[in-house]
Amino acid sequence: MSDVFPEQSATQAQVPQQSLPAQQPSYGQPQQPSYGQPQRPSYGQPQQPPGVAFGEPAPAPYQESRGRSWLLAALAGVVAGALAALVYASVSYLIQREFLMLIIAIGMVIGVTVRMVSARPGAISGVLAAVIAVPATLAAAIMLVVFFAAGSIPDGLSVLGDVNYGTVVSGYFSDPLGYVWFAASVIFAFVSGMKSGDKR
Protein backbone atom coordinates (compact mmCIF):
# COMPACT_ATOMS: atom_id res chain seq x y z
CA MET A 1 0.00 0.00 0.00
CA SER A 2 2.86 2.38 0.68
CA ASP A 3 4.00 1.94 -2.91
CA VAL A 4 0.59 2.81 -4.27
CA PHE A 5 0.02 5.93 -2.16
CA PRO A 6 3.49 7.24 -1.31
CA GLU A 7 2.35 10.84 -0.77
CA GLN A 8 -0.30 9.88 1.82
CA SER A 9 2.15 7.77 3.76
CA ALA A 10 4.64 10.64 3.95
CA THR A 11 1.92 13.06 5.04
CA GLN A 12 0.70 10.75 7.80
CA ALA A 13 4.22 10.31 9.04
CA GLN A 14 4.66 14.07 9.42
CA VAL A 15 1.51 14.59 11.57
CA PRO A 16 2.73 15.31 15.13
CA GLN A 17 1.25 13.39 17.99
CA GLN A 18 -0.72 15.58 20.43
CA SER A 19 -1.24 14.67 24.08
CA LEU A 20 -4.65 15.32 25.63
CA PRO A 21 -4.78 17.68 28.61
CA ALA A 22 -5.24 16.24 32.06
CA GLN A 23 -8.87 15.72 32.93
CA GLN A 24 -10.24 17.90 35.69
CA PRO A 25 -12.30 16.12 38.38
CA SER A 26 -16.00 16.41 37.63
CA TYR A 27 -18.53 17.97 40.02
CA GLY A 28 -18.92 15.94 43.17
CA GLN A 29 -15.53 14.22 42.84
CA PRO A 30 -12.84 14.79 45.49
CA GLN A 31 -10.56 17.68 44.63
CA GLN A 32 -6.79 17.57 44.91
CA PRO A 33 -5.78 19.76 47.86
CA SER A 34 -3.22 22.49 47.35
CA TYR A 35 -0.74 21.76 50.11
CA GLY A 36 0.76 24.76 51.81
CA GLN A 37 -2.10 27.07 50.81
CA PRO A 38 -4.43 28.46 53.54
CA GLN A 39 -7.93 27.02 53.22
CA ARG A 40 -11.09 29.06 53.56
CA PRO A 41 -12.97 28.31 56.79
CA SER A 42 -16.06 26.17 56.38
CA TYR A 43 -19.55 27.25 57.42
CA GLY A 44 -19.80 27.92 61.14
CA GLN A 45 -16.08 28.53 61.59
CA PRO A 46 -14.71 31.95 62.62
CA GLN A 47 -14.35 34.26 59.64
CA GLN A 48 -11.49 36.59 58.94
CA PRO A 49 -12.09 40.35 59.31
CA PRO A 50 -12.40 42.41 56.13
CA GLY A 51 -9.09 43.17 54.43
CA VAL A 52 -7.22 40.28 56.10
CA ALA A 53 -6.16 37.31 53.98
CA PHE A 54 -7.10 33.82 55.07
CA GLY A 55 -4.50 32.28 57.34
CA GLU A 56 -3.24 35.62 58.65
CA PRO A 57 -3.90 36.73 62.26
CA ALA A 58 -6.48 39.43 62.86
CA PRO A 59 -5.10 42.84 63.82
CA ALA A 60 -5.13 43.85 67.48
CA PRO A 61 -7.79 46.61 67.03
CA TYR A 62 -10.18 44.06 65.53
CA GLN A 63 -9.72 41.71 68.49
CA GLU A 64 -10.22 44.58 70.93
CA SER A 65 -13.43 45.63 69.16
CA ARG A 66 -14.78 42.10 69.55
CA GLY A 67 -13.96 42.22 73.27
CA ARG A 68 -15.78 45.53 73.62
CA SER A 69 -18.75 44.05 71.77
CA TRP A 70 -19.08 41.23 74.29
CA LEU A 71 -18.72 43.69 77.15
CA LEU A 72 -21.49 45.88 75.73
CA ALA A 73 -23.68 42.81 75.22
CA ALA A 74 -23.17 41.78 78.85
CA LEU A 75 -23.96 45.27 80.15
CA ALA A 76 -27.04 45.52 77.93
CA GLY A 77 -28.21 42.11 79.17
CA VAL A 78 -27.79 43.13 82.81
CA VAL A 79 -29.75 46.36 82.30
CA ALA A 80 -32.49 44.55 80.37
CA GLY A 81 -32.70 41.86 83.05
CA ALA A 82 -32.98 44.41 85.86
CA LEU A 83 -35.73 46.32 84.05
CA ALA A 84 -37.61 43.14 83.16
CA ALA A 85 -37.43 41.92 86.76
CA LEU A 86 -38.71 45.25 88.06
CA VAL A 87 -41.57 45.31 85.56
CA TYR A 88 -42.53 41.73 86.39
CA ALA A 89 -42.54 42.32 90.15
CA SER A 90 -44.39 45.64 89.84
CA VAL A 91 -47.12 44.30 87.55
CA SER A 92 -47.59 41.21 89.73
CA TYR A 93 -47.95 43.41 92.83
CA LEU A 94 -50.37 45.87 91.19
CA ILE A 95 -52.73 43.13 90.03
CA GLN A 96 -52.20 41.25 93.32
CA ARG A 97 -51.52 38.06 91.49
CA GLU A 98 -48.34 36.29 90.50
CA PHE A 99 -48.06 34.72 87.08
CA LEU A 100 -45.12 32.38 87.46
CA MET A 101 -45.22 31.37 83.81
CA LEU A 102 -44.55 34.98 82.79
CA ILE A 103 -41.22 34.90 84.57
CA ILE A 104 -39.78 33.17 81.50
CA ALA A 105 -40.29 36.50 79.71
CA ILE A 106 -37.37 37.81 81.75
CA GLY A 107 -35.08 35.24 80.16
CA MET A 108 -36.42 35.99 76.70
CA VAL A 109 -35.85 39.74 77.10
CA ILE A 110 -32.28 39.13 78.23
CA GLY A 111 -31.57 36.68 75.42
CA VAL A 112 -32.93 38.92 72.67
CA THR A 113 -31.02 41.92 74.03
CA VAL A 114 -27.70 40.08 74.21
CA ARG A 115 -28.19 38.63 70.74
CA MET A 116 -28.97 42.03 69.20
CA VAL A 117 -26.02 43.82 70.83
CA SER A 118 -23.37 41.13 70.36
CA ALA A 119 -21.39 41.32 67.12
CA ARG A 120 -21.52 37.57 66.50
CA PRO A 121 -24.55 35.87 68.05
CA GLY A 122 -24.19 32.18 68.67
CA ALA A 123 -23.63 29.67 71.43
CA ILE A 124 -21.43 32.10 73.39
CA SER A 125 -24.11 34.80 73.43
CA GLY A 126 -26.65 32.17 74.50
CA VAL A 127 -24.49 31.11 77.44
CA LEU A 128 -23.92 34.75 78.37
CA ALA A 129 -27.67 35.42 78.36
CA ALA A 130 -28.33 32.33 80.48
CA VAL A 131 -25.74 33.42 83.06
CA ILE A 132 -27.32 36.87 83.30
CA ALA A 133 -30.80 35.36 83.61
CA VAL A 134 -29.88 33.56 86.85
CA PRO A 135 -29.54 36.65 89.08
CA ALA A 136 -32.21 38.54 87.13
CA THR A 137 -34.81 35.83 87.79
CA LEU A 138 -33.85 35.69 91.45
CA ALA A 139 -34.09 39.49 91.66
CA ALA A 140 -37.62 39.37 90.24
CA ALA A 141 -38.69 36.85 92.89
CA ILE A 142 -37.04 38.86 95.68
CA MET A 143 -38.60 42.16 94.60
CA LEU A 144 -42.03 40.58 94.35
CA VAL A 145 -41.83 39.16 97.89
CA VAL A 146 -40.52 42.47 99.26
CA PHE A 147 -43.25 44.51 97.54
CA PHE A 148 -45.94 42.36 99.07
CA ALA A 149 -44.28 42.47 102.50
CA ALA A 150 -43.76 46.25 102.42
CA GLY A 151 -47.25 47.03 101.19
CA SER A 152 -46.19 49.25 98.28
CA ILE A 153 -43.65 49.39 95.49
CA PRO A 154 -41.81 52.54 96.74
CA ASP A 155 -41.57 51.16 100.28
CA GLY A 156 -40.36 47.85 98.92
CA LEU A 157 -37.66 49.51 96.85
CA SER A 158 -36.52 51.53 99.86
CA VAL A 159 -35.98 48.46 102.03
CA LEU A 160 -34.37 46.20 99.44
CA GLY A 161 -30.97 46.76 101.02
CA ASP A 162 -32.17 45.53 104.43
CA VAL A 163 -33.78 42.30 103.24
CA ASN A 164 -32.54 38.86 104.27
CA TYR A 165 -32.12 37.56 100.76
CA GLY A 166 -31.42 34.00 101.87
CA THR A 167 -34.77 33.77 103.61
CA VAL A 168 -36.61 35.27 100.68
CA VAL A 169 -34.98 32.96 98.13
CA SER A 170 -35.55 29.85 100.24
CA GLY A 171 -39.19 30.86 100.63
CA TYR A 172 -39.54 31.25 96.87
CA PHE A 173 -38.06 27.81 96.21
CA SER A 174 -40.20 26.18 98.92
CA ASP A 175 -42.67 25.61 96.10
CA PRO A 176 -41.33 23.00 93.63
CA LEU A 177 -42.75 25.06 90.76
CA GLY A 178 -40.23 27.75 91.65
CA TYR A 179 -37.44 25.50 90.38
CA VAL A 180 -39.37 24.75 87.19
CA TRP A 181 -40.03 28.39 86.26
CA PHE A 182 -36.51 29.40 87.26
CA ALA A 183 -35.02 26.76 84.97
CA ALA A 184 -37.44 27.73 82.19
CA SER A 185 -36.33 31.36 82.41
CA VAL A 186 -32.66 30.39 82.09
CA ILE A 187 -33.34 28.00 79.20
CA PHE A 188 -35.37 30.61 77.32
CA ALA A 189 -32.55 33.09 77.83
CA PHE A 190 -30.06 30.66 76.31
CA VAL A 191 -32.26 29.82 73.30
CA SER A 192 -33.21 33.47 72.68
CA GLY A 193 -29.59 34.55 72.97
CA MET A 194 -28.41 32.30 70.16
CA LYS A 195 -28.62 33.07 66.50
CA SER A 196 -31.63 31.38 64.92
CA GLY A 197 -29.42 29.28 62.65
CA ASP A 198 -27.38 27.95 65.62
CA LYS A 199 -30.30 26.39 67.44
CA ARG A 200 -30.27 22.61 67.22
Sequence and secondary structure as in RCSB ss.txt:
>XXXX:A:sequence
MSDVFPEQSATQAQVPQQSLPAQQPSYGQPQQPSYGQPQRPSYGQPQQPPGVAFGEPAPAPYQESRGRSWLLAAL
AGVVAGALAALVYASVSYLIQREFLMLIIAIGMVIGVTVRMVSARPGAISGVLAAVIAVPATLAAAIMLVVFFAA
GSIPDGLSVLGDVNYGTVVSGYFSDPLGYVWFAASVIFAFVSGMKSGDKR
>XXXX:A:secstr
 TTT HHHHHHHHHS           TTS     TTS     TTS    TT  TTS   HHHHHHHHHHHHHHHH
HHHHHHHHHHHHHHHHHHHTT   GGGGHHHHHHHHHHHHHHSSS SHHHHHHHHHHHHHHHHHHHHHHHHHHHH
SSHHHHHHTGGGS HHHHHHHHTTSHHHHHHHHHHHHHHHHHHS GGG  
